């Protein structure tokens, strides 16, 4: 079970000294044209993640290895790929590498690409339930193999007493080896982003209604103008 950051006290940290450990960071992305409100929360999130990792390191141990979703190349080349993929998580990874941490291969390229392709098909939607089930089954199987690979890579490369930093999206299906202690990094900004995403549909709907009302009012005004005698 993942430990909560706020519940780890220095006197208790010794119980983890001889164990392998993972600091698990929920991976968030931004996108071109993202709303300003989201970008602000996104930037705050990564700032808080960095602070929480530093807090964990002071209590549990410094990061030795870095694993990142979608990264299939180790070392400096992996960092270059990561910089294009997610500059925010890359910045943290680079800081840890400067302190001696190593970027490890987290994923198999073929499995990752297969998983992403099936996911794209699911997002397209289907008319046939039969086809939808077939694609869904293929996606689930590809996801299972992908997450098993990530777990195996961590188990093979994370040595005794070492600390790892893992960036991976929420909802992942990685089953960690039982001898690894997992500490979730979940700063307050994560809940704020969750709330923002939940509330956004209602905001969009309200905006659509207001736009529709404005359109109707404009149409009525134009209709009145046409009806007035010249």
N, C-alpha and C positions, 0 to 999 in steps of 0.2 A: 504494500500500500504506500502511496506517495505521502511523504511527510509534508506538513504545512510549514512554510518558512518561519512564520511568527512563533511557532511552538518549539523551535530548536534553541535551547539555551546552551551557553558555553560549557557548564559543568557536565551536560549530557552528551556533548559532542564526542567524547572519548569512546563511547560505545560503537561508533562507526569507524574508528581508526583503522582496524584491520580488515575492513570490507571494501569492496568495489562500490563506487557511488556514481550516480548520474544526476546532474542538474537538468531537469526537463523544462524547456522553454517552448510554450505554445507559439507556433510560427504564424505571424500575420504579415499580410502583404498590402501594399497600397497600389494605386493604379493611376494612369494618366487621366487628369480631369476629375480626380476624386474631390468630393465636397470639402471645403475648407474646414468644416467642423470635424470631419473624419480625420483629415490630415493632422490636425492639432492633437486629437486623441491618440492617433497612431504614433506621432513623435513622442508624446508623453509616455506612452506604453514602453517604447524601447529605452527611454531614459530610465524609467523605473526598473525595467528588466536588468539593465546594467548595474544599477545600485543594489538590487536584490542579489545578483550573482556575487558582487563584491562582498556583501554581507555573509552569504553562504561560505565563500572562500575563507573569510576570517574566522569562521566557526568550525567548518568541516574540513576544508582543504582546498588548495589551489587546483585549477583545472589542468589536467595533463593531456587529454585528448578531446577532439571536437568532431562531432558527427552532425551532419546537416542533411535534411531531406533533399533529394534530387542530386546530391553531390556524388559523382562516380569517379572522381580523381582526387588523389591525396596531395598533401603539401601545398607548395606555392601555386601550382597549377589549379588546385582545387579552390584556393582563395580567389583566383582570377575569375573562375566561373561563378563563384558565390557573389562576387562584387556586382556582376551583371544581374544575377538572380534576385538578390535582396540586399541592397547596400546597408540596411539597418543591422541585420544580423551579421553581415560581413564585418562591420566596424567592430563589433564585440569580439568576433572570432580573431580578427587581426590583433587586437589588444592582447588577447590571451596567448596568441602565437609569439608575440614580442616578449612574453614572460616565460616562454619555453614550451607552450602547448603545441600539439601536432594535429593538423587536419587529417582525418582518416576517411577512407572510402566508406560511405554509408550505404550506397545502393548499387544494384546491378542495372546497367543502362538498358538492357533489353527488357527486363521486368518492369522498370519504371515507364518506359515508352509504351509498352503494352497496356499497362494499367491506365495511363493517361488517355490512350486512344479509346479504350472502352468507356472511360468516364465521359469523354466528349460525345460519344454516341448516345449515352444515357441522357445527357443534357439536351440533346436535340429533340427528344420526345418521339413517341411512336403512335401509330394508328392501331397496329396489331398487338394484342396482349401477348400473343405467342412469341413474337419477335422481341418484345420488351423483356420478357422473362429470360429468353435465351441470352440477350446481351447483358442483362443483370447478373445472370449466373456466371458468365465469362468474366465480368468485372469483379465479382466477389472472389472468384478463384484466383485471378491475377493479383488482387489486393492481398489475399492470404499469402501467396508466394512472396510477394514484395516485402511484407512486414516480417515474414519468417527470415528472409535474407538479412534485413536490417538487424534483427535480434541476434542472428548468427554472427554477423560481422562484429557487433559490439562484444559478444561473448568471446570471440577469438582474439580480439585486439586489446581489450581493456584488461590490464593486468591487475594482480592483487594489490589492494590499497590505493589504486589509482582513482582519479576523479574524471568523469567525462561531462561534457556539455553537449546536450542533444537538442537541436532545433527541429521540431516536427509539428505539423498541423494538428489541431485539436480533432478528436474523433479517430485518431490513428488506431491501428490494431496490433501494435507491437506488444508481444508478451516477453517481458524481460526475464532473464535468468533469475531464479529464486535467491541467489546469493548476492544480488546487486540491490543496494538501497537507492530508491528513487525519490528525489526531492523536487516537488513541483514549484516552478517559479511563476506565480500568478499575482502580479501587482494589481492595485486597485483600478488602474486604467483599463485592465482587461474587462472588468465588469461594466465599466462605462461604455466600452465599445460594443459589448454584447447588448446593452440596453439601447444604444443608438441604432444598432442594426435591427433590433426587434421593433423599435418605434418608427423606423424609416418608412415601412409600407403605409402606415396610417398617415404619416406626414405627406407622402407622395399622393395618397388618395385625397387628402384635404386640398393639396395644391391642385390636383386635377379638377376637383369640384369647383374650386375658386376660379380656375381657368375657364371651366365650362360656363359658370355663371357670368363671368366677364364677357365671354363670347356671345352668350345669349343677350346680355344687356346691350352689347355693341350692335348685334343684329337687330334688336328692337329699335335702337336709336336710328339706325339706317333705314329701317322700315318706316318709322315715323317721319323721317326726313323726306322719303319718297312720297309719303301720303300727303305732305303739306302742299297746298297749291302754290305754284310759282308766281 
